Amino acid sequence: MEFMDIYAFDCVIDILLITAISALQSVLQEDFKASEIEVGVVRKEDPVFKVLSTEEIDEHLTAISERD
């Protein structure tokens, strides 16, 4: 797999996670802290369920707040 294939896939995952967290915030009408939610990911090339760390979740929450 080439660098751009990996880079593009990671960007898609980030967009999907941001979209999912944003949708949850919108439906619940609440802003989350990284310690208040759990996010899990299963990747095609590594089909093991992984729970994101608080730091990883915080990165996505920061991206959401910067976007809005």
N, C-alpha and C positions, 0 to 999 in steps of 0.2 A: 504494500500500500504506500502511495506517495504522500509526501508532506501535505499537499493541498487537500487530498482526500480526507486525511485525519483532521486537518484544521477545519474544513468545512463541516464535517460531522460534529465536531465539538461545538461549533457555533450553533448548529441546529439544536443540539441538546440544550444549550444555554437558553436559546429562544423558547424552546418548549417548557423548560422549567420556569422561566419568567412568566410565560403566558399562564401556566397552571397556577402559580402562586397568586398572580394578579386576579385571576378568575375567582379563586377562593376568597381573596380579600374583598372583592366586589360583592360577591354573594352574601358574605357574612357581614359586610359593611364594617370591617375592622382592619386596622393595620397590625401586622404581626411583628413580634421580635423573633430573632432567630432561635431563641430557646423555647418558643411557644409552639413550634410546628416541627413535624418530621417529614422529610422528603426522601423517597426511595427511588432508585434508578436501576434498570436492568438494561445493559447494552448488548447488542447483537453479538459483538465479537467477544464479550465476556459475560455470558448469561448467568451471572450471579447477582442476586439482589443485594444492593449496597445502599445503606442509609447514609445520606450526606451528613457531614460534620456541621456543627453550629457555625463554624467559620465559612464553610462553603455556602450554607443557606444565607448567611449574612451578606456574602458577595452578591447573591441574586436579589436580596431585598434592597441593597444599596443601588443596584442597577435599576430596579423598579422605581425607587424614589427619585433617582436622577432623571429618569425618563419622564416622569410626571411633572 
